[in-house]
Amino acid sequence: MQEVRKSDEQRQADEKVARMLEQAANWRMGRCSQRTVLLLSDWVRRLRCERGLLVCGTYSGDVHLSDVASGELLQSWSPEPLGPDGTLSEITAI
């Protein structure tokens, strides 16, 4: 019988699939690390994490900026009333 040898590309592809399956099992079984960075009392509608900062836009229109490493809330913004009827402005991009 002739031995079949896998190419380096095939071996790398197989290893990548094996890592992906292991990671999926870790998430499914709860074997992943997690940490609470920020507690909010509103639904998060937008989320952006970049350069060690986390920005959350909430359902009520508030925006919160926090440091990922420390979890410290650095700044919060709330929508301003626009007119006499109390309609609120919107923050539409983070």
N, CA, C and O of each residue as an XYZ file, in Angstrom:
376
protein
N       0.824     -1.188      0.000
C       0.000      0.000      0.000
C       0.868      1.251      0.000
O       1.865      1.308      0.721
N       0.515      2.236     -0.782
C       1.306      3.453     -0.890
C       0.805      4.474      0.136
O      -0.395      4.716      0.263
N       1.760      5.065      0.863
C       1.408      6.058      1.887
C       1.092      7.391      1.213
O       1.821      7.852      0.335
N       0.005      7.987      1.638
C      -0.405      9.277      1.083
C       0.081     10.372      2.021
O      -0.239     10.359      3.210
N       0.836     11.300      1.508
C       1.359     12.399      2.316
C       0.572     13.673      2.023
O       0.266     14.001      0.877
N       0.264     14.365      3.097
C      -0.476     15.622      2.939
C       0.497     16.752      2.627
O       1.625     16.778      3.118
N       0.045     17.660      1.821
C       0.860     18.831      1.535
C       0.854     19.753      2.749
O      -0.009     19.634      3.619
N       1.805     20.661      2.807
C       1.860     21.631      3.906
C       0.582     22.465      3.959
O       0.074     22.764      5.040
N       0.073     22.833      2.806
C      -1.160     23.631      2.751
C      -2.334     22.855      3.336
O      -3.139     23.413      4.082
N      -2.434     21.568      3.001
C      -3.531     20.747      3.510
C      -3.393     20.552      5.018
O      -4.387     20.592      5.744
N      -2.165     20.341      5.488
C      -1.931     20.165      6.916
C      -2.306     21.440      7.681
O      -2.934     21.366      8.738
N      -1.926     22.601      7.155
C      -2.273     23.877      7.790
C      -3.779     24.084      7.806
O      -4.336     24.557      8.798
N      -4.438     23.731      6.709
C      -5.897     23.867      6.650
C      -6.563     22.952      7.672
O      -7.523     23.355      8.329
N      -6.067     21.730      7.813
C      -6.621     20.797      8.800
C      -6.425     21.316     10.222
O      -7.327     21.212     11.053
N      -5.239     21.878     10.503
C      -4.965     22.424     11.833
C      -5.873     23.612     12.137
O      -6.339     23.773     13.265
N      -6.120     24.441     11.124
C      -6.996     25.599     11.308
C      -8.427     25.141     11.628
O      -9.073     25.698     12.516
N      -8.907     24.151     10.920
C     -10.250     23.615     11.176
C     -10.323     23.034     12.583
O     -11.309     23.241     13.291
N      -9.280     22.305     12.992
C      -9.261     21.729     14.340
C      -9.302     22.820     15.407
O     -10.006     22.675     16.406
N      -8.557     23.911     15.211
C      -8.595     25.034     16.167
C      -9.971     25.685     16.212
O     -10.463     26.024     17.289
N     -10.592     25.859     15.056
C     -11.922     26.466     15.007
C     -12.946     25.596     15.730
O     -13.800     26.111     16.452
N     -12.863     24.280     15.539
C     -13.784     23.360     16.217
C     -13.568     23.385     17.734
O     -14.526     23.320     18.503
N     -12.309     23.481     18.154
C     -12.020     23.556     19.585
C     -12.573     24.846     20.183
O     -13.163     24.826     21.264
N     -12.386     25.964     19.488
C     -12.914     27.239     19.972
C     -14.434     27.211     20.038
O     -15.015     27.713     21.000
N     -15.081     26.641     19.047
C     -16.546     26.550     19.051
C     -17.022     25.718     20.232
O     -18.012     26.063     20.878
N     -16.321     24.624     20.517
C     -16.692     23.788     21.661
C     -16.498     24.548     22.965
O     -17.307     24.416     23.884
N     -15.428     25.345     23.058
C     -15.194     26.143     24.263
C     -16.347     27.106     24.518
O     -16.794     27.239     25.657
N     -16.833     27.773     23.489
C     -17.963     28.697     23.646
C     -19.237     27.941     24.005
O     -19.992     28.352     24.886
N     -19.462     26.829     23.309
C     -20.680     26.056     23.534
C     -20.720     25.483     24.950
O     -21.787     25.427     25.561
N     -19.588     25.062     25.472
C     -19.520     24.439     26.789
C     -19.223     25.444     27.906
O     -19.182     25.065     29.077
N     -19.019     26.702     27.565
C     -18.767     27.719     28.578
C     -17.345     27.723     29.103
O     -17.103     28.191     30.216
N     -16.394     27.210     28.326
C     -15.001     27.190     28.741
C     -14.245     28.370     28.133
O     -13.167     28.203     27.562
N     -14.809     29.533     28.260
C     -14.169     30.728     27.724
C     -14.092     31.767     28.838
O     -14.921     31.784     29.748
N     -13.105     32.613     28.752
C     -12.982     33.640     29.778
C     -13.915     34.799     29.446
O     -14.184     35.083     28.279
N     -14.392     35.447     30.469
C     -15.252     36.609     30.282
C     -15.024     37.578     31.418
O     -14.569     37.203     32.499
N     -15.345     38.826     31.157
C     -15.149     39.870     32.146
C     -16.169     40.964     31.887
O     -16.419     41.329     30.738
N     -16.754     41.483     32.950
C     -17.703     42.582     32.829
C     -16.919     43.887     32.802
O     -16.148     44.175     33.716
N     -17.118     44.663     31.762
C     -16.413     45.937     31.633
C     -17.298     47.080     32.107
O     -16.815     48.011     32.751
N     -18.580     47.018     31.799
C     -19.475     48.135     32.077
C     -20.882     47.600     32.331
O     -21.367     46.743     31.592
N     -21.529     48.103     33.370
C     -22.919     47.729     33.658
C     -23.818     48.903     33.286
O     -23.598     50.031     33.726
N     -24.822     48.628     32.478
C     -25.776     49.651     32.054
C     -27.176     49.182     32.383
O     -27.442     47.981     32.428
N     -28.071     50.124     32.613
C     -29.464     49.773     32.907
C     -30.346     49.905     31.669
O     -31.572     49.935     31.778
N     -29.729     49.983     30.498
C     -30.456     50.167     29.246
C     -29.914     49.195     28.202
O     -28.809     48.674     28.354
N     -30.675     48.952     27.159
C     -30.230     48.077     26.080
C     -29.104     48.740     25.305
O     -29.136     49.945     25.056
N     -28.119     47.957     24.929
C     -27.030     48.461     24.085
C     -27.439     48.252     22.629
O     -27.738     47.135     22.208
N     -27.446     49.348     21.869
C     -27.823     49.275     20.450
C     -26.608     49.337     19.538
O     -26.620     48.769     18.446
N     -25.573     50.016     19.974
C     -24.336     50.130     19.201
C     -23.166     49.903     20.151
O     -23.213     50.291     21.318
N     -22.120     49.271     19.633
C     -20.957     48.958     20.445
C     -19.721     49.087     19.576
O     -19.694     48.606     18.443
N     -18.700     49.736     20.109
C     -17.438     49.871     19.369
C     -16.294     49.754     20.355
O     -16.285     50.419     21.391
N     -15.336     48.913     20.034
C     -14.167     48.723     20.875
C     -12.929     48.968     20.023
O     -12.718     48.294     19.015
N     -12.117     49.929     20.430
C     -10.925     50.253     19.657
C      -9.934     50.971     20.545
O     -10.307     51.815     21.360
N      -8.647     50.624     20.378
C      -7.547     51.272     21.105
C      -7.752     51.285     22.611
O      -7.412     52.265     23.275
N      -8.297     50.219     23.147
C      -8.472     50.106     24.592
C      -9.661     50.857     25.150
O      -9.808     50.970     26.367
N     -10.521     51.378     24.269
C     -11.715     52.105     24.700
C     -12.956     51.370     24.209
O     -12.950     50.743     23.150
N     -14.014     51.461     24.996
C     -15.297     50.855     24.648
C     -16.351     51.954     24.630
O     -16.492     52.697     25.601
N     -17.087     52.059     23.537
C     -18.161     53.038     23.411
C     -19.465     52.283     23.193
O     -19.554     51.434     22.305
N     -20.475     52.590     24.000
C     -21.784     51.947     23.899
C     -22.845     53.000     23.651
O     -22.919     53.989     24.380
N     -23.659     52.802     22.642
C     -24.833     53.628     22.408
C     -26.053     52.849     22.877
O     -26.226     51.688     22.508
N     -26.893     53.471     23.680
C     -28.026     52.760     24.279
C     -29.348     53.091     23.591
O     -29.436     54.013     22.780
N     -30.364     52.320     23.934
C     -31.702     52.497     23.375
C     -32.261     53.879     23.690
O     -32.943     54.476     22.857
N     -31.978     54.390     24.883
C     -32.517     55.697     25.266
C     -31.757     56.860     24.625
O     -32.174     58.012     24.745
N     -30.645     56.565     23.946
C     -29.898     57.613     23.265
C     -28.625     58.021     23.981
O     -27.844     58.807     23.445
N     -28.399     57.509     25.174
C     -27.166     57.831     25.887
C     -25.982     57.132     25.227
O     -26.128     56.067     24.627
N     -24.814     57.747     25.349
C     -23.571     57.154     24.867
C     -22.600     57.137     26.034
O     -22.448     58.135     26.739
N     -21.936     55.990     26.238
C     -21.011     55.830     27.353
C     -19.646     55.415     26.821
O     -19.541     54.526     25.976
N     -18.601     56.067     27.325
C     -17.225     55.773     26.954
C     -16.506     55.231     28.176
O     -16.513     55.863     29.232
N     -15.884     54.061     28.042
C     -15.173     53.489     29.178
C     -13.836     52.901     28.741
O     -13.629     52.594     27.567
N     -12.940     52.752     29.704
C     -11.636     52.145     29.495
C     -11.792     50.635     29.647
O     -12.317     50.174     30.661
N     -11.347     49.858     28.662
C     -11.532     48.412     28.701
C     -10.698     47.789     29.815
O     -11.189     46.910     30.524
N      -9.464     48.216     29.987
C      -8.569     47.594     30.969
C      -9.066     47.777     32.400
O      -9.083     46.825     33.181
N      -9.469     49.000     32.741
C      -9.869     49.278     34.126
C     -11.372     49.167     34.347
O     -11.819     48.975     35.478
N     -12.161     49.289     33.269
C     -13.616     49.296     33.407
C     -14.157     50.636     33.858
O     -15.355     50.775     34.101
N     -13.280     51.625     33.973
C     -13.683     52.956     34.437
C     -14.529     53.666     33.382
O     -14.169     53.706     32.206
N     -15.653     54.223     33.817
C     -16.499     55.023     32.941
C     -15.839     56.393     32.797
O     -15.705     57.128     33.776
N     -15.431     56.733     31.583
C     -14.702     57.978     31.348
C     -15.628     59.153     31.067
O     -15.371     60.270     31.516
N     -16.702     58.909     30.327
C     -17.610     59.989     29.950
C     -18.937     59.414     29.502
O     -18.996     58.303     28.975
N     -20.004     60.173     29.712
C     -21.339     59.817     29.223
C     -21.969     61.037     28.581
O     -21.768     62.166     29.030
N     -22.724     60.802     27.539
C     -23.460     61.861     26.865
C     -24.921     61.463     26.802
O     -25.239     60.295     26.576
N     -25.808     62.421     27.001
C     -27.249     62.191     26.882
C     -27.794     63.102     25.802
O     -27.271     64.197     25.594
N     -28.847     62.662     25.104
C     -29.424     63.498     24.054
C     -30.055     64.753     24.645
O     -30.608     64.731     25.745
N     -29.965     65.821     23.911
C     -30.537     67.110     24.319
C     -31.937     67.265     23.742
O     -32.184     66.830     22.617
N     -32.871     67.881     24.494
C     -34.200     68.153     23.922
C     -34.086     69.112     22.734
O     -33.334     70.084     22.786
N     -34.826     68.838     21.678
C     -34.781     69.667     20.479
C     -35.826     70.778     20.474
O     -35.526     71.926     20.149
N     -37.029     70.430     20.830
C     -38.102     71.401     20.672
C     -38.981     71.494     21.892
O     -38.718     70.845     22.904
N     -40.035     72.305     21.804
C     -40.932     72.516     22.935
C     -41.725     71.257     23.310
O     -42.226     71.144     24.428
N     -41.832     70.319     22.375
C     -42.576     69.096     22.671
C     -41.719     68.065     23.416
O     -42.204     66.983     23.746
N     -40.446     68.393     23.682
C     -39.565     67.492     24.416
C     -38.927     66.419     23.570
O     -38.311     65.492     24.098
N     -39.067     66.533     22.240
C     -38.432     65.570     21.352
C     -36.926     65.614     21.562
O     -36.332     66.689     21.645
N     -36.307     64.426     21.649
C     -34.876     64.356     21.893
C     -34.106     64.262     20.601
O     -34.572     63.679     19.622
N     -32.904     64.848     20.606
C     -32.011     64.694     19.472
C     -31.449     63.277     19.514
O     -31.624     62.565     20.503
N     -30.781     62.873     18.452
C     -30.223     61.530     18.392
C     -28.732     61.596     18.115
O     -28.263     62.449     17.361
N     -27.999     60.693     18.728
C     -26.608     60.479     18.379
C     -26.635     59.294     17.431
O     -26.999     58.190     17.835
N     -26.259     59.503     16.186
C     -26.469     58.459     15.169
C     -25.213     57.717     14.760
O     -25.301     56.761     13.990
N     -24.048     58.118     15.242
C     -22.814     57.418     14.877
C     -21.861     57.444     16.051
O     -21.829     58.386     16.843
N     -21.082     56.372     16.135
C     -20.056     56.280     17.176
C     -18.716     56.137     16.487
O     -17.686     56.041     17.154
